Amino acid sequence: MLIEGLSTAMECRVVPSNLVGEQNRLAPFFGFSLHYGKKQRLDLNLPPDGDLYLLAKLIRAEAEGESYRGQVAVGAVVMNRVKSPIFPNTIREVIYQSGQFSCLPKLATMEPTTLSLQAAKDALRGKDPSHGALYYYNPRLSSPEGLRFFATANLQRTVRIGNHIFFR
């Protein structure tokens, strides 16, 4: 999807990218929930309940200490899920979907860092070092259930970045 007409606090229209001859990608957007095919109001301020802020908090909680590329990849997984028909279609719903991210208890008290905010912006702009991944895990920190899932699921490994292995 492409988002047309980006500037501060304005209406935008989401257009299927196949209509303009490009692969699906997201142009930059900040501080709003994305619902494909609907008009959205953009607010480029940083509300603490906005998508950019929430995604940056998740990136910090899930990938702090990883390389910048690894942090962007974690954010890209969220964006890939938003675009996927098998996951919810908003950033907030993807992040809070039950059983998906082990860091959820930390999100309420965690603040984003400058680096996690930049990584979130890049993921929102469509950068995807995960190569289309919908899942990732850290083999050293995953629960036994998580390890079992990745050992038995029919998933294609896309890349390893730092301590995270990404799959689609």
C-alpha positions in Angstrom: 0.0 0.0 0.0 1.1 3.6 -0.6 -0.1 6.4 1.5 -0.6 9.5 -0.6 -0.3 13.1 0.5 1.9 13.0 3.6 2.3 16.2 5.6 1.5 17.3 9.1 -2.1 16.7 10.2 -3.8 16.1 6.9 -6.0 13.5 5.3 -4.4 10.8 3.3 -5.7 8.0 1.0 -4.4 4.5 1.0 -4.0 3.2 -2.5 -3.3 -0.5 -3.5 0.2 -0.4 -4.8 -0.6 -2.6 -7.8 -2.6 0.3 -9.1 0.6 2.3 -9.4 2.9 -0.5 -10.5 5.0 -0.9 -7.4 5.4 -3.7 -4.8 3.5 -3.3 -1.5 5.2 -0.9 0.8 4.3 1.8 3.2 5.3 5.4 2.9 6.1 7.2 6.2 3.3 7.7 8.7 3.3 8.5 12.3 1.0 8.6 15.3 -2.1 6.9 13.9 -3.6 3.5 13.4 -3.4 2.2 9.8 -6.5 0.5 8.4 -6.0 -0.5 4.8 -8.4 1.0 2.4 -9.7 3.8 4.7 -8.8 7.4 5.0 -6.7 8.3 8.1 -5.9 11.5 9.9 -2.2 12.0 10.3 -0.7 13.7 13.4 3.1 13.9 13.2 3.3 14.8 16.9 4.3 12.0 19.2 1.3 11.0 21.3 2.2 8.4 23.9 -0.6 6.2 22.6 0.3 6.6 18.9 1.7 3.9 16.7 5.2 5.3 16.3 5.6 5.5 20.0 4.1 2.1 20.7 6.2 0.5 17.9 9.4 2.1 19.3 8.6 0.8 22.8 8.1 -2.7 21.4 11.4 -2.5 19.5 13.2 -1.4 22.6 11.7 -4.2 24.7 12.3 -6.9 22.1 15.6 -5.8 20.6 17.5 -3.5 22.9 21.1 -4.3 22.6 20.7 -5.6 19.0 22.2 -3.8 16.1 20.2 -0.9 14.5 19.4 -3.3 11.5 18.1 -5.9 14.0 15.9 -3.3 15.7 14.4 -2.2 12.3 13.8 -5.9 11.4 11.8 -6.3 14.6 9.7 -3.3 13.7 9.3 -4.6 10.1 7.9 -7.9 11.4 5.1 -5.8 13.0 4.5 -4.0 9.8 4.5 -7.2 7.8 1.9 -8.6 10.1 -0.3 -5.5 9.6 -0.2 -6.2 5.9 -0.8 -9.9 6.3 -4.4 -11.2 6.1 -3.6 -13.7 8.9 -2.9 -11.0 11.5 -4.8 -8.0 12.8 -4.7 -4.9 10.6 -3.4 -2.3 13.0 -0.1 -1.8 14.7 -1.7 -1.7 18.1 -3.8 -4.9 17.5 -0.7 -6.7 16.2 1.4 -5.8 19.2 -1.3 -6.6 21.7 -2.4 -9.9 20.1 -2.4 -12.6 22.7 0.7 -14.8 22.9 2.7 -12.9 20.2 5.3 -10.8 22.0 6.9 -11.8 25.4 7.7 -8.2 26.3 4.1 -7.0 26.7 4.3 -6.7 30.5 7.2 -4.3 30.2 5.5 -2.0 27.6 3.4 -0.1 30.2 6.5 1.3 32.0 9.0 1.4 29.2 9.9 4.5 27.3 11.4 4.4 23.7 15.0 5.4 23.1 16.2 7.7 20.4 17.5 4.6 18.5 14.2 2.6 18.9 12.2 5.7 17.7 14.4 5.9 14.6 14.2 2.2 14.0 10.4 2.5 14.3 10.3 5.3 11.8 12.4 3.3 9.3 10.1 0.3 9.7 7.0 2.5 9.2 8.7 3.9 6.0 8.9 0.3 4.7 12.5 -0.7 5.4 12.6 -4.4 5.9 15.8 -6.2 6.8 13.8 -9.2 7.8 12.9 -9.9 4.2 9.2 -10.2 4.7 9.3 -12.1 8.0 6.2 -12.6 10.1 8.0 -14.2 13.0 11.3 -14.1 14.8 12.8 -15.5 17.9 15.9 -15.5 20.0 16.9 -19.1 20.6 18.7 -18.2 23.8 15.7 -16.5 25.4 12.7 -18.3 24.0 10.4 -20.4 26.1 10.3 -24.2 25.6 6.9 -23.7 23.9 8.4 -21.0 21.5 11.4 -23.3 20.7 9.0 -26.1 19.9 6.9 -23.9 17.7 9.9 -22.8 15.6 11.2 -26.4 15.4 8.0 -27.8 14.1 6.3 -25.0 12.2 6.5 -25.1 8.4 8.2 -21.7 8.1 10.9 -20.4 5.8 13.9 -18.8 7.5 14.7 -15.5 5.9 17.7 -14.1 7.9 19.5 -14.1 11.1 20.4 -10.7 12.5 22.3 -10.7 15.8 20.5 -12.9 18.3 17.2 -13.0 16.3 16.2 -15.5 13.6 13.5 -14.4 11.3 10.9 -16.5 9.4 7.9 -16.1 7.1 
